[in-house]
């Protein structure tokens, strides 16, 4: 009896089987795929501590033209400036490189940076301008657009300005109308319109690409004592029942944040700067107080300090 012919499908099955075995063996010989590294935690620049770096020196000297004479510690030869300038902020979980003025201005080319608030922002601005001037010695003073002070860096076409608005909201002095009864000692009031931005910055938002806001140190009874208190208005009328300074501070912040979110262009990068500690010794700023410390305050240390800040001022 003649043998049966093999089906033509059978050789194809053998070929496919051998091919699959070959592919499988090649996969076994390859190293296992690399496991992707876990996501790194976000860097919290505000969690850290102050450390001494003996090699640290200011980027600028006493000749920087943006200093106010009374604030020029280098020119006035404040004691322990070597020690003061050696302190730097070191985050716990990441590195914080020193600012590179040329690189910073290069990244900000053809853009404008604005600071709005009280003297805390002004102090920062002075040091900031002097640092940036290292990369453009042709920088010149700039006080347009209602700015209190500022600088223009022609090499990079960058403008940095400061607009003084200590409460952020609009406020104005109203003297006491009647002098018949002066027993209360009231001389007048400062009317604060909680929903209206101060004239100093209400019309400049479109000019800046970056805005840094702050307020805080003026919200105290040393600035507005009972003889000249803050009185808060909404919609043109006094808020009733009247609210105290702390509640007024909260209401103003809520309204200013709402205004910024609605009226400041979306393209504008916005920062909110918190308070730093008061560090006057022997009295307040207007009571012969002075700054005699040469090292940072310890956390929770009370030496006339009302609040801690999560924002460090530049050491240069």
DANORSUL-V352992 format. One record per backbone hydrogen bond with DSSP energy under -1.0 kcal/mol. CO is the residue of the C=O (numbers start at 1). NH is the residue of the N-H. If there is no record, write none. Layout:
CO;NH
CO;NH
//
This chain:
7;10
9;13
10;14
11;15
12;16
13;17
14;18
15;19
16;20
17;21
18;22
19;23
20;24
21;25
22;26
23;27
24;28
25;29
44;47
47;92
49;90
51;88
53;56
61;64
64;67
68;71
71;73
72;76
73;78
80;84
81;85
83;86
84;87
86;53
88;51
90;49
100;104
101;105
102;106
103;107
104;108
108;111
111;159
112;209
112;210
113;161
114;212
115;163
116;214
117;165
118;122
119;123
120;124
121;125
122;126
123;127
124;128
125;129
126;130
127;131
128;132
129;133
131;134
132;135
136;139
140;152
144;147
149;162
150;142
151;160
152;140
153;156
153;157
153;158
156;110
158;153
159;113
160;151
161;115
162;148
162;149
163;117
167;169
168;198
170;193
172;191
174;189
182;185
187;176
189;174
190;231
191;172
192;233
193;196
196;170
198;201
198;202
201;204
204;207
209;269
210;114
211;271
212;116
213;273
216;219
218;220
220;224
225;228
227;187
227;188
229;190
231;192
232;239
233;194
234;237
237;234
244;248
245;249
246;250
247;251
248;252
249;253
250;254
251;255
252;256
253;257
254;258
255;259
256;260
257;261
258;262
259;263
260;264
265;268
269;211
271;213
281;290
284;287
284;289
290;281
298;301
//
